[in-house]
Amino acid sequence: MFWKSPRRVANCFATCAVGLFLLSTPLAQAQDTHTVYSFNIDAQTLGTALDGIVEKTGAQLFYPNELSSVQNSQAVIGSYTLDEALKLLLEGTNYKRGVTQSGVIYVLNAPKESQASNVQPAPLSSQLSPQTIPTPNYSEEEVPPTITTLETVTVTRYRQSLEKALYNKRQAISQLESIIAEDMGKFPDSNLAESIQRVPGVAISREGGEGRQITLRGLGPSFTRTTLNGMEVPASTDGLDSSGGLNTGRAFDFNVFASDLFSRVDVHKTTSASMEEGGIAGTVALFSPKPMDNHPSNLVIASNARYNNLTGQIDPSLFGLWNGTYKDDKLGFLLSASYSDRSVRQEGFGTVRWTTPIIDGSGPFPSEQDVEVIGTPSVSDCADSSETIVSPINCLWFPRLPRPDFFGNSQTRSGLTGSFQYHPNDQTKLTIDTLMSSLINRRNNYNFFEFFLSSFNEVQPTSIQIADNGKQVEAASFDNVESFVESRKQDSDTEFFQLVANIQHRFTDSLSIDALIGSATSNSHREEYRYYMRSIPHSYSFDFSDNANVPDVSYGYDFNDASNFSLIDGRLSSSDVLRNNTTARIDATLDLDILRIKSGLSYNKRTTEYQVAYISDFPDQDSASGFTQAFPYNRYGFKFDGPLFPFTVANIDKINAVLLTSPFVKNYAQSWQTHENTLAAFLELQAALDLNGMPLRVNSGARIVETRVKSEGFTQSQQVMSRNSYTNLLPSASLSLDTSDNWTLRASYARNMTRPSFNFLNPGNPAFGYNTGTVVTGNPYLLPSISADIDFSVEWYPGSESLVSFNIFNKEIKSLIEISESRQLIDPIYYSTIEADPEYDPNVTVDFRTVPYLHITPSNEEGGTLRGIEVIYQQPFSILPSPFDNFGATANYTYVKADNKITGLSENSYNFTLYYEEPQFGGRISINTRDDYIIRLPGENGNLAEGKNGQTQVDVSAFYNLNDKLKLTFEIVNLTDEYERIYGTGDGTLNLPREYNHTGAQYLLGLRIIL
């Protein structure tokens, strides 16, 4: 735990001490009302005139967006103080000025005297506190900028984005965190997931050195719902086997998008009746830019050069954004485009898990005679599957496939957004958004492993050195071992498209509607050409004594001589994941004096189809001669923490050209599809009340949703179908109490649900893992996971840019989908299916007729309690003397604890960012770290679990303004080249390395042109 680490405790106390010292001094004084300024502001809209006053005085000021269209302001020409100028400007209008305790000026609609004196509390639309003004016609999911914040010129870029995000957080009734673009087309990080991980409670998993999926408050990626421009969207990509491969579930892959395409991300940690169900962890809402977002410029062009110190290559990226408004800002268009290339390597050493000869199923070693054993096994009675007592060395944990690894990827990511907005009058707003994205990966993967899997009964040990724990082998040598060189070419493409239209219309001052219709598709295609070169039998040894992750190895033959290998077992497959979401929604809002009533209907249709095809007639070759090549990449292993060396690999292009004669043929036995339709209705009540002079905002309601699921698959050659349906009632309530201008209390209760992952619902044939000895079966009758959530937070806002917050959350998970397992023989009805499966090779896999396989099935089980705390600190150091007053910091800490073990949960996670910004120059350094976490439960090959070491990543970002049109940018991603380490736990007490690799540090130099 956090408190058990003296270093973490010291760091925490040091941070708190510095923060409390700085916060002990007022951060915002009342703005200067005595200085006289010379004004020359003609009569125009109130909003434009206020902008002119702010530009002249540098004041901080809030005002409603509606003032941008209020005509015929008073002219302000002459010498006045700030207060006098505002008084003159607002004379004769229904607006009044005021100032908060923190010194921020606001301009708001003044209520009529009769209302102010006779009605308590005030109508919802005329609350005087800037923090309590609700905005009609918008759901909680889209927090509109109803009040514009005008900062002084010193609040720029990253600091300004923090301030806007903090403002959004304070405006919301429930728990909300926002990430705002620093400039047009400039998100805080070059990867969406990397930006989202700065939010307290969020941790990420990476693919090839960049963020792919997120975990929120300890719950894995499938428990977080993701929306884009107001509707839920799918996004599936592929990856390495160790990071999940091709995504066929509900999890959202953020790496399909360039971060340049987005203007804001909201992370909703609590829900409301008007928010669609689906994420018991939370909802991530993505927003692309709109033409009427008050952009400071009409054209942005940016370019970057990316250098990776592992590949030694430089890759380009380009971005452009054009924005235009017409007809007095009633009509707007926006287009943006992004393109980038990225070369990445993942180099390291792996074992593809550890196991024992007994668990492996192949049987004990052929002979224990003349084996030199150093150390003492902890197991005295070791028995095989027939209960025959065998030598204890057969119950020791050995690496299954010890190997040097190389994964090279050439990636191309492109995207396009378009937005059209039409505001014919103050009552109607039409927005149409489209977003297209393409992610292309061209991977070449090579590994060189010794084959112990399914072969312990053929491999003869000559010496074994047992580790001090008495359970695992630290070093060993063998005779009669075979090497396999795996050469894999993996081409994958993901195409994403969304089109969504939203119309908002106010019929009267109290009645309005908000309607949305949209469709989104994500189509992911992967072709894989995998070939194995099998060596002659030879001697082999490994030794982990000096390095627990990377052993010293030796081979008793020339592994660069192609004549020592045969070419076998071509595994040639094609996979497609086709996903579509269609959404239609209409909400109606009725504003009464002290109450807002909101109700609506929503319909969603989600389809997921998984298709598999194979080439099954690959001709094995007795000799690999003529089909090999020298290792095709330079610099392999030159920066690795351990011995790596190049080796001969298959020439895939030549093999495909000479030996392949057949096309891919669809394998119906492993293909499936699901159709999910949901219909929901909700009723929600919102009120803004006065509680003894303290503004209180309340949101309560209930949502009822019916889900109908149809799952289709194949059993042997016959198509099968299953249907399931369920209805859920989801109540919710949130309140926010501003006890003063600086303190806010929030509390919420909600019941939410997450539906089963699509890949769990296959009613057809199981998925057979021949190398792992597993059988994974679907369950089309799964019910959703249900959670009852309670949140409470105390928030202190010493100034408009500062926050200290303490949050407590508790999730009572009533039902959770878990994996159950049993070891048994495969049902004979599947024998013919297995024998016809191109993935099955009787020469290298366990005999399914005689060896029990581990059967894995998802099922609904009783859940448990997940609880945690979040501590947030954010502050600019404005009180310090120059130049230190341009520094600032953000930090957060999250602690999560669950009754049961949950994949993806890190008990402790931290974020810290120190920034420096002035108008011409700025920069920041960010540190993110998390504890170790489980990635598979139960693990495979006898491991009770498989886990991953928590990483500490350091990133750097800086900018320099050459002039008001040109800006230089510089970034470093993964400054310290953090290593990724995956491990197995064996019997639950061990830490056995499965993968140990790195991807290098990345350096980006860019130029931005703003016109």
DACOR-V807861 format. One record per residue. RES is the residue in one letter. PSI is psi in degrees with one decimal (999 if undefined). Layout:
res=RES psi=PSI
res=RES psi=PSI
This chain:
res=M psi=166.7
res=F psi=-43.2
res=W psi=-15.8
res=K psi=-5.7
res=S psi=108.0
res=P psi=-37.0
res=R psi=-43.5
res=R psi=-38.8
res=V psi=-43.5
res=A psi=-44.7
res=N psi=-40.5
res=C psi=-46.8
res=F psi=-37.5
res=A psi=-44.5
res=T psi=-44.4
res=C psi=-40.0
res=A psi=-46.2
res=V psi=-43.8
res=G psi=-43.6
res=L psi=-35.7
res=F psi=-45.6
res=L psi=-36.7
res=L psi=-15.8
res=S psi=-14.2
res=T psi=133.9
res=P psi=134.9
res=L psi=-19.2
res=A psi=119.1
res=Q psi=159.7
res=A psi=138.3
res=Q psi=149.0
res=D psi=119.2
res=T psi=8.2
res=H psi=-24.7
res=T psi=138.0
res=V psi=129.9
res=Y psi=156.5
res=S psi=113.9
res=F psi=148.3
res=N psi=68.1
res=I psi=115.1
res=D psi=166.9
res=A psi=129.0
res=Q psi=-163.0
res=T psi=150.1
res=L psi=-40.7
res=G psi=-45.5
res=T psi=-39.5
res=A psi=-41.0
res=L psi=-39.4
res=D psi=-40.4
res=G psi=-39.3
res=I psi=-41.5
res=V psi=-42.4
res=E psi=-35.0
res=K psi=-40.0
res=T psi=-18.9
res=G psi=19.5
res=A psi=155.2
res=Q psi=128.9
res=L psi=136.8
res=F psi=140.9
res=Y psi=152.8
res=P psi=147.9
res=N psi=-26.2
res=E psi=-22.4
res=L psi=-18.4
res=S psi=-17.8
res=S psi=1.4
res=V psi=117.5
res=Q psi=169.8
res=N psi=53.2
res=S psi=164.8
res=Q psi=142.8
res=A psi=144.7
res=V psi=96.4
res=I psi=120.0
res=G psi=-166.6
res=S psi=120.5
res=Y psi=158.2
res=T psi=168.9
res=L psi=-44.6
res=D psi=-40.9
res=E psi=-40.1
res=A psi=-42.8
res=L psi=-40.2
res=K psi=-44.5
res=L psi=-43.8
res=L psi=-39.3
res=L psi=-1.1
res=E psi=131.1
res=G psi=2.8
res=T psi=174.3
res=N psi=19.7
res=Y psi=147.9
res=K psi=160.7
res=R psi=157.0
res=G psi=178.5
res=V psi=136.2
res=T psi=170.3
res=Q psi=-25.2
res=S psi=5.7
res=G psi=8.9
res=V psi=128.8
res=I psi=141.6
res=Y psi=151.3
res=V psi=122.6
res=L psi=161.3
res=N psi=123.9
res=A psi=132.1
res=P psi=155.0
res=K psi=149.8
res=E psi=-38.2
res=S psi=-37.0
res=Q psi=-43.0
res=A psi=-32.6
res=S psi=-25.0
res=N psi=-17.9
res=V psi=123.6
res=Q psi=127.0
res=P psi=171.9
res=A psi=156.3
res=P psi=152.7
res=L psi=-34.5
res=S psi=0.5
res=S psi=28.7
res=Q psi=141.0
res=L psi=-22.9
res=S psi=130.9
res=P psi=-26.2
res=Q psi=-11.1
res=T psi=8.2
res=I psi=113.6
res=P psi=161.3
res=T psi=116.3
res=P psi=157.2
res=N psi=8.5
res=Y psi=140.1
res=S psi=165.3
res=E psi=-25.5
res=E psi=-27.9
res=E psi=102.7
res=V psi=103.0
res=P psi=150.5
res=P psi=70.8
res=T psi=-24.7
res=I psi=125.8
res=T psi=133.5
res=T psi=125.0
res=L psi=114.0
res=E psi=165.0
res=T psi=167.1
res=V psi=-15.9
res=T psi=-12.4
res=V psi=99.5
res=T psi=162.3
res=R psi=-119.1
res=Y psi=-44.0
res=R psi=-40.1
res=Q psi=-39.7
res=S psi=-35.7
res=L psi=-42.4
res=E psi=-42.6
res=K psi=-40.6
res=A psi=-39.1
res=L psi=-36.9
res=Y psi=-43.9
res=N psi=-40.4
res=K psi=-43.2
res=R psi=-31.0
res=Q psi=-31.8
res=A psi=151.7
res=I psi=-39.3
res=S psi=-170.8
res=Q psi=115.2
res=L psi=135.4
res=E psi=138.9
res=S psi=150.7
res=I psi=123.5
res=I psi=139.5
res=A psi=138.8
res=E psi=-43.8
res=D psi=176.7
res=M psi=120.8
res=G psi=22.2
res=K psi=96.1
res=F psi=158.5
res=P psi=-30.7
res=D psi=158.8
res=S psi=-5.4
res=N psi=134.9
res=L psi=-47.1
res=A psi=-36.2
res=E psi=-37.0
res=S psi=-42.8
res=I psi=-29.2
res=Q psi=-14.5
res=R psi=-15.5
res=V psi=136.0
res=P psi=136.2
res=G psi=-6.9
res=V psi=133.0
res=A psi=156.8
res=I psi=159.1
res=S psi=145.7
res=R psi=155.0
res=E psi=114.1
res=G psi=36.6
res=G psi=5.7
res=E psi=154.8
res=G psi=139.1
res=R psi=-52.4
res=Q psi=161.8
res=I psi=153.4
res=T psi=131.8
res=L psi=121.3
res=R psi=42.3
res=G psi=-6.8
res=L psi=140.2
res=G psi=176.5
res=P psi=-33.2
res=S psi=-10.9
res=F psi=0.4
res=T psi=127.8
res=R psi=139.6
res=T psi=130.7
res=T psi=156.2
res=L psi=120.3
res=N psi=39.5
res=G psi=-5.9
res=M psi=148.2
res=E psi=138.0
res=V psi=153.0
res=P psi=155.3
res=A psi=113.4
res=S psi=131.4
res=T psi=-176.9
res=D psi=170.9
res=G psi=-168.3
res=L psi=159.4
res=D psi=-39.8
res=S psi=-16.1
res=S psi=18.4
res=G psi=-11.2
res=G psi=-140.3
res=L psi=126.4
res=N psi=111.4
res=T psi=9.4
res=G psi=-155.3
res=R psi=-14.8
res=A psi=146.5
res=F psi=128.0
res=D psi=105.1
res=F psi=-17.4
res=N psi=-1.0
res=V psi=-17.8
res=F psi=149.4
res=A psi=137.3
res=S psi=-20.9
res=D psi=-23.9
res=L psi=-0.4
res=F psi=149.0
res=S psi=-23.2
res=R psi=146.9
res=V psi=127.9
res=D psi=135.3
res=V psi=108.5
res=H psi=114.7
res=K psi=-15.5
res=T psi=164.4
res=T psi=170.9
res=S psi=170.2
res=A psi=-32.6
res=S psi=-11.3
res=M psi=133.9
res=E psi=147.2
res=E psi=169.7
res=G psi=-20.0
res=G psi=97.4
res=I psi=-17.7
res=A psi=-39.3
res=G psi=-176.6
res=T psi=131.9
res=V psi=118.9
res=A psi=117.5
res=L psi=143.6
res=F psi=127.3
res=S psi=158.3
res=P psi=151.6
res=K psi=151.7
res=P psi=-22.7
res=M psi=31.6
res=D psi=17.9
res=N psi=49.0
res=H psi=139.3
res=P psi=-10.5
res=S psi=167.4
res=N psi=-17.5
res=L psi=131.5
res=V psi=132.1
res=I psi=129.9
res=A psi=147.3
res=S psi=149.6
res=N psi=149.4
res=A psi=124.2
res=R psi=126.7
res=Y psi=131.4
res=N psi=125.0
res=N psi=-4.8
res=L psi=-42.4
res=T psi=-28.9
res=G psi=12.9
res=Q psi=156.3
res=I psi=126.7
res=D psi=141.1
res=P psi=159.0
res=S psi=148.5
res=L psi=147.4
res=F psi=142.0
res=G psi=144.6
res=L psi=131.1
res=W psi=137.1
res=N psi=136.2
res=G psi=139.1
res=T psi=147.9
res=Y psi=171.6
res=K psi=55.9
res=D psi=42.9
res=D psi=25.4
res=K psi=-15.4
res=L psi=132.4
res=G psi=147.4
res=F psi=145.4
res=L psi=135.6
res=L psi=139.9
res=S psi=151.2
res=A psi=146.1
res=S psi=142.0
res=Y psi=136.9
res=S psi=146.1
res=D psi=149.3
res=R psi=124.0
res=S psi=130.8
res=V psi=146.9
res=R psi=145.6
res=Q psi=110.9
res=E psi=140.0
res=G psi=-161.0
res=F psi=141.3
res=G psi=165.1
res=T psi=-9.5
res=V psi=45.4
res=R psi=160.1
res=W psi=156.8
res=T psi=179.2
res=T psi=155.4
res=P psi=-33.4
res=I psi=-46.7
res=I psi=-34.0
res=D psi=-32.8
res=G psi=-12.2
res=S psi=-15.4
res=G psi=171.9
res=P psi=167.6
res=F psi=150.3
res=P psi=-29.8
res=S psi=139.3
res=E psi=3.0
res=Q psi=144.6
res=D psi=22.9
res=V psi=121.1
res=E psi=117.2
res=V psi=121.7
res=I psi=121.3
res=G psi=173.5
res=T psi=124.4
res=P psi=145.7
res=S psi=-16.1
res=V psi=124.7
res=S psi=-34.6
res=D psi=107.2
res=C psi=123.0
res=A psi=145.7
res=D psi=-171.0
res=S psi=-20.8
res=S psi=12.8
res=E psi=16.7
res=T psi=130.7
res=I psi=129.4
res=V psi=175.8
res=S psi=141.8
res=P psi=-21.2
res=I psi=-18.4
res=N psi=-6.8
res=C psi=8.4
res=L psi=154.2
res=W psi=123.9
res=F psi=150.8
res=P psi=135.6
res=R psi=-45.9
res=L psi=67.1
res=P psi=131.0
res=R psi=144.4
res=P psi=141.6
res=D psi=148.5
res=F psi=127.0
res=F psi=109.0
res=G psi=138.6
res=N psi=128.8
res=S psi=115.4
res=Q psi=138.5
res=T psi=125.5
res=R psi=129.5
res=S psi=154.6
res=G psi=157.7
res=L psi=132.8
res=T psi=149.5
res=G psi=140.1
res=S psi=135.5
res=F psi=130.0
res=Q psi=139.6
res=Y psi=119.0
res=H psi=82.8
res=P psi=-25.9
res=N psi=-177.1
res=D psi=-12.0
res=Q psi=-19.7
res=T psi=138.2
res=K psi=119.9
res=L psi=130.1
res=T psi=130.2
res=I psi=123.8
res=D psi=144.0
res=T psi=146.0
res=L psi=129.8
res=M psi=139.8
res=S psi=146.7
res=S psi=132.4
res=L psi=119.9
res=I psi=124.6
res=N psi=131.1
res=R psi=98.2
res=R psi=141.1
res=N psi=114.0
res=N psi=135.6
res=Y psi=133.3
res=N psi=155.0
res=F psi=97.7
res=F psi=151.7
res=E psi=136.5
res=F psi=95.5
res=F psi=-23.5
res=L psi=126.5
res=S psi=15.4
res=S psi=10.5
res=F psi=-29.1
res=N psi=-4.1
res=E psi=-22.6
res=V psi=135.4
res=Q psi=112.6
res=P psi=145.6
res=T psi=-27.8
res=S psi=145.2
res=I psi=127.2
res=Q psi=118.6
res=I psi=138.4
res=A psi=166.2
res=D psi=-26.6
res=N psi=-9.7
res=G psi=8.8
res=K psi=-27.6
res=Q psi=158.2
res=V psi=128.4
res=E psi=-34.6
res=A psi=150.7
res=A psi=158.2
res=S psi=151.0
res=F psi=157.8
res=D psi=161.5
res=N psi=39.6
res=V psi=149.4
res=E psi=140.4
res=S psi=151.0
res=F psi=130.1
res=V psi=115.8
res=E psi=123.5
res=S psi=123.2
res=R psi=126.3
res=K psi=124.2
res=Q psi=108.1
res=D psi=122.0
res=S psi=148.3
res=D psi=133.0
res=T psi=126.7
res=E psi=126.3
res=F psi=140.3
res=F psi=134.4
res=Q psi=139.7
res=L psi=123.2
res=V psi=137.9
res=A psi=138.3
res=N psi=130.5
res=I psi=134.2
res=Q psi=132.9
res=H psi=134.3
res=R psi=115.5
res=F psi=-42.5
res=T psi=-177.8
res=D psi=-19.3
res=S psi=-16.9
res=L psi=129.6
res=S psi=160.7
res=I psi=157.5
res=D psi=113.8
res=A psi=144.7
res=L psi=141.1
res=I psi=136.2
res=G psi=166.5
res=S psi=142.5
res=A psi=138.3
res=T psi=146.5
res=S psi=113.2
res=N psi=118.4
res=S psi=128.5
res=H psi=136.5
res=R psi=132.0
res=E psi=134.0
res=E psi=128.4
res=Y psi=108.2
res=R psi=123.9
res=Y psi=147.2
res=Y psi=133.0
res=M psi=122.7
res=R psi=128.3
res=S psi=172.3
res=I psi=154.7
res=P psi=145.3
res=H psi=176.0
res=S psi=155.9
res=Y psi=146.9
res=S psi=150.9
res=F psi=156.0
res=D psi=110.9
res=F psi=12.8
res=S psi=-41.5
res=D psi=-20.9
res=N psi=112.1
res=A psi=-14.6
res=N psi=-29.0
res=V psi=113.1
res=P psi=161.1
res=D psi=135.7
res=V psi=157.8
res=S psi=147.1
res=Y psi=142.0
res=G psi=33.1
res=Y psi=171.9
res=D psi=102.6
res=F psi=0.5
res=N psi=5.0
res=D psi=112.0
res=A psi=-25.9
res=S psi=-13.1
res=N psi=4.9
res=F psi=149.9
res=S psi=162.5
res=L psi=116.1
res=I psi=169.7
res=D psi=55.7
res=G psi=117.7
res=R psi=105.0
res=L psi=111.8
res=S psi=156.6
res=S psi=130.7
res=S psi=144.0
res=D psi=135.5
res=V psi=111.2
res=L psi=114.8
res=R psi=140.4
res=N psi=135.7
res=N psi=131.3
res=T psi=131.8
res=T psi=137.0
res=A psi=131.4
res=R psi=142.0
res=I psi=129.7
res=D psi=144.3
res=A psi=139.5
res=T psi=132.0
res=L psi=115.7
res=D psi=117.6
res=L psi=-176.1
res=D psi=-50.0
res=I psi=10.0
res=L psi=143.5
res=R psi=126.2
res=I psi=126.8
res=K psi=134.4
res=S psi=162.4
res=G psi=170.6
res=L psi=146.7
res=S psi=145.4
res=Y psi=133.0
res=N psi=137.4
res=K psi=118.8
res=R psi=130.0
res=T psi=141.0
res=T psi=129.0
res=E psi=130.3
res=Y psi=121.6
res=Q psi=139.5
res=V psi=139.0
res=A psi=153.5
res=Y psi=156.8
res=I psi=117.2
res=S psi=-1.2
res=D psi=41.8
res=F psi=130.0
res=P psi=114.4
res=D psi=149.6
res=Q psi=131.5
res=D psi=-28.6
res=S psi=140.6
res=A psi=-2.0
res=S psi=133.6
res=G psi=-9.1
res=F psi=21.1
res=T psi=170.5
res=Q psi=158.4
res=A psi=156.4
res=F psi=123.0
res=P psi=6.5
res=Y psi=137.5
res=N psi=165.7
res=R psi=19.5
res=Y psi=122.0
res=G psi=4.0
res=F psi=-18.3
res=K psi=13.8
res=F psi=147.2
res=D psi=68.9
res=G psi=169.9
res=P psi=119.7
res=L psi=150.4
res=F psi=147.8
res=P psi=156.0
res=F psi=161.2
res=T psi=138.2
res=V psi=169.7
res=A psi=145.2
res=N psi=91.7
res=I psi=-43.4
res=D psi=-39.5
res=K psi=-41.7
res=I psi=-45.1
res=N psi=-38.2
res=A psi=-33.6
res=V psi=-39.9
res=L psi=-19.9
res=L psi=126.3
res=T psi=-5.6
res=S psi=151.8
res=P psi=171.6
res=F psi=138.4
res=V psi=129.1
res=K psi=135.3
res=N psi=96.9
res=Y psi=-27.6
res=A psi=-29.1
res=Q psi=9.5
res=S psi=150.0
res=W psi=167.6
res=Q psi=152.6
res=T psi=147.8
res=H psi=123.4
res=E psi=122.7
res=N psi=132.9
res=T psi=142.6
res=L psi=124.9
res=A psi=150.5
res=A psi=150.1
res=F psi=158.1
res=L psi=129.9
res=E psi=137.3
res=L psi=132.5
res=Q psi=141.0
res=A psi=144.9
res=A psi=111.9
res=L psi=169.4
res=D psi=117.8
res=L psi=92.6
res=N psi=44.6
res=G psi=0.6
res=M psi=124.4
res=P psi=127.2
res=L psi=124.7
res=R psi=135.0
res=V psi=138.5
res=N psi=119.9
res=S psi=153.0
res=G psi=-169.4
res=A psi=149.9
res=R psi=134.9
res=I psi=133.6
res=V psi=134.8
res=E psi=133.6
res=T psi=129.7
res=R psi=129.5
res=V psi=133.2
res=K psi=123.8
res=S psi=136.4
res=E psi=140.9
res=G psi=-162.2
res=F psi=131.3
res=T psi=113.6
res=Q psi=-119.3
res=S psi=4.2
res=Q psi=134.0
res=Q psi=136.3
res=V psi=156.9
res=M psi=143.3
res=S psi=148.1
res=R psi=148.6
res=N psi=151.2
res=S psi=154.0
res=Y psi=154.2
res=T psi=136.6
res=N psi=137.8
res=L psi=126.1
res=L psi=91.8
res=P psi=158.2
res=S psi=154.0
res=A psi=136.7
res=S psi=148.4
res=L psi=150.7
res=S psi=123.0
res=L psi=118.3
res=D psi=97.2
res=T psi=-20.0
res=S psi=-176.1
res=D psi=-18.4
res=N psi=-12.9
res=W psi=135.3
res=T psi=134.4
res=L psi=136.1
res=R psi=143.3
res=A psi=146.2
res=S psi=152.2
res=Y psi=138.1
res=A psi=149.4
res=R psi=128.1
res=N psi=174.0
res=M psi=151.9
res=T psi=126.2
res=R psi=159.5
res=P psi=149.5
res=S psi=144.8
res=F psi=-38.2
res=N psi=-11.7
res=F psi=-13.3
res=L psi=3.9
res=N psi=118.8
res=P psi=-2.9
res=G psi=-147.1
res=N psi=147.8
res=P psi=164.2
res=A psi=120.5
res=F psi=128.0
res=G psi=96.5
res=Y psi=-35.6
res=N psi=-25.0
res=T psi=-7.9
res=G psi=43.4
res=T psi=153.5
res=V psi=114.4
res=V psi=118.7
res=T psi=149.8
res=G psi=173.5
res=N psi=93.5
res=P psi=-5.5
res=Y psi=19.6
res=L psi=145.3
res=L psi=163.4
res=P psi=158.3
res=S psi=135.4
res=I psi=138.8
res=S psi=138.1
res=A psi=118.4
res=D psi=138.2
res=I psi=131.6
res=D psi=143.5
res=F psi=136.9
res=S psi=149.4
res=V psi=125.2
res=E psi=130.1
res=W psi=122.2
res=Y psi=87.5
res=P psi=-24.0
res=G psi=177.6
res=S psi=-16.7
res=E psi=9.1
res=S psi=148.6
res=L psi=137.7
res=V psi=123.9
res=S psi=144.5
res=F psi=119.6
res=N psi=141.5
res=I psi=135.2
res=F psi=151.5
res=N psi=126.9
res=K psi=116.6
res=E psi=101.4
res=I psi=108.3
res=K psi=-34.2
res=S psi=133.4
res=L psi=137.7
res=I psi=119.2
res=E psi=164.6
res=I psi=123.3
res=S psi=151.4
res=E psi=151.6
res=S psi=145.4
res=R psi=120.1
res=Q psi=166.9
res=L psi=149.3
res=I psi=140.7
res=D psi=129.9
res=P psi=-20.3
res=I psi=-16.6
res=Y psi=1.2
res=Y psi=-47.4
res=S psi=-34.3
res=T psi=-43.1
res=I psi=-44.9
res=E psi=-26.5
res=A psi=-4.6
res=D psi=121.0
res=P psi=-20.0
res=E psi=-16.3
res=Y psi=128.6
res=D psi=109.7
res=P psi=-16.3
res=N psi=-22.8
res=V psi=2.0
res=T psi=160.3
res=V psi=141.6
res=D psi=112.1
res=F psi=-15.4
res=R psi=-28.2
res=T psi=-19.0
res=V psi=126.7
res=P psi=137.3
res=Y psi=154.7
res=L psi=114.1
res=H psi=125.2
res=I psi=126.5
res=T psi=132.7
res=P psi=145.1
res=S psi=158.8
res=N psi=122.6
res=E psi=165.0
res=E psi=136.9
res=G psi=-132.9
res=G psi=-169.3
res=T psi=135.0
res=L psi=125.7
res=R psi=157.6
res=G psi=176.7
res=I psi=153.1
res=E psi=131.3
res=V psi=127.6
res=I psi=136.2
res=Y psi=130.2
res=Q psi=131.3
res=Q psi=133.9
res=P psi=144.4
res=F psi=53.6
res=S psi=-22.1
res=I psi=-12.3
res=L psi=157.1
res=P psi=156.1
res=S psi=141.6
res=P psi=6.6
res=F psi=-14.9
res=D psi=-8.9
res=N psi=-1.1
res=F psi=160.6
res=G psi=169.6
res=A psi=150.6
res=T psi=143.6
res=A psi=148.1
res=N psi=153.2
res=Y psi=137.3
res=T psi=131.9
res=Y psi=127.0
res=V psi=134.8
res=K psi=136.1
res=A psi=149.3
res=D psi=-39.1
res=N psi=161.0
res=K psi=131.9
res=I psi=133.0
res=T psi=140.9
res=G psi=-4.0
res=L psi=120.1
res=S psi=125.2
res=E psi=-40.2
res=N psi=136.5
res=S psi=148.3
res=Y psi=150.9
res=N psi=139.6
res=F psi=132.7
res=T psi=128.8
res=L psi=125.6
res=Y psi=156.5
res=Y psi=128.0
res=E psi=132.9
res=E psi=169.7
res=P psi=-32.7
res=Q psi=-29.6
res=F psi=147.7
res=G psi=162.3
res=G psi=168.4
res=R psi=157.2
res=I psi=132.7
res=S psi=137.7
res=I psi=129.7
res=N psi=133.0
res=T psi=153.3
res=R psi=157.7
res=D psi=169.5
res=D psi=155.8
res=Y psi=158.5
res=I psi=134.5
res=I psi=-16.6
res=R psi=127.9
res=L psi=116.5
res=P psi=164.6
res=G psi=179.7
res=E psi=163.7
res=N psi=37.1
res=G psi=-9.0
res=N psi=130.6
res=L psi=-29.6
res=A psi=161.0
res=E psi=138.1
res=G psi=178.4
res=K psi=134.4
res=N psi=134.9
res=G psi=135.5
res=Q psi=153.8
res=T psi=110.8
res=Q psi=135.6
res=V psi=126.1
res=D psi=149.0
res=V psi=141.4
res=S psi=141.5
res=A psi=158.5
res=F psi=156.6
res=Y psi=121.8
res=N psi=110.5
res=L psi=-39.6
res=N psi=-168.4
res=D psi=-1.8
res=K psi=-23.6
res=L psi=136.3
res=K psi=131.3
res=L psi=139.6
res=T psi=150.8
res=F psi=134.8
res=E psi=148.9
res=I psi=124.7
res=V psi=125.8
res=N psi=59.6
res=L psi=-40.9
res=T psi=7.4
res=D psi=61.8
res=E psi=138.3
res=Y psi=148.8
res=E psi=131.6
res=R psi=121.6
res=I psi=142.0
res=Y psi=161.2
res=G psi=155.9
res=T psi=2.0
res=G psi=-121.6
res=D psi=7.9
res=G psi=-9.9
res=T psi=-3.6
res=L psi=167.9
res=N psi=86.1
res=L psi=116.8
res=P psi=127.7
res=R psi=-48.9
res=E psi=137.0
res=Y psi=108.7
res=N psi=172.3
res=H psi=162.9
res=T psi=-1.1
res=G psi=169.9
res=A psi=150.5
res=Q psi=137.9
res=Y psi=128.5
res=L psi=126.8
res=L psi=127.1
res=G psi=163.7
res=L psi=131.4
res=R psi=132.7
res=I psi=123.6
res=I psi=117.3
res=L psi=999
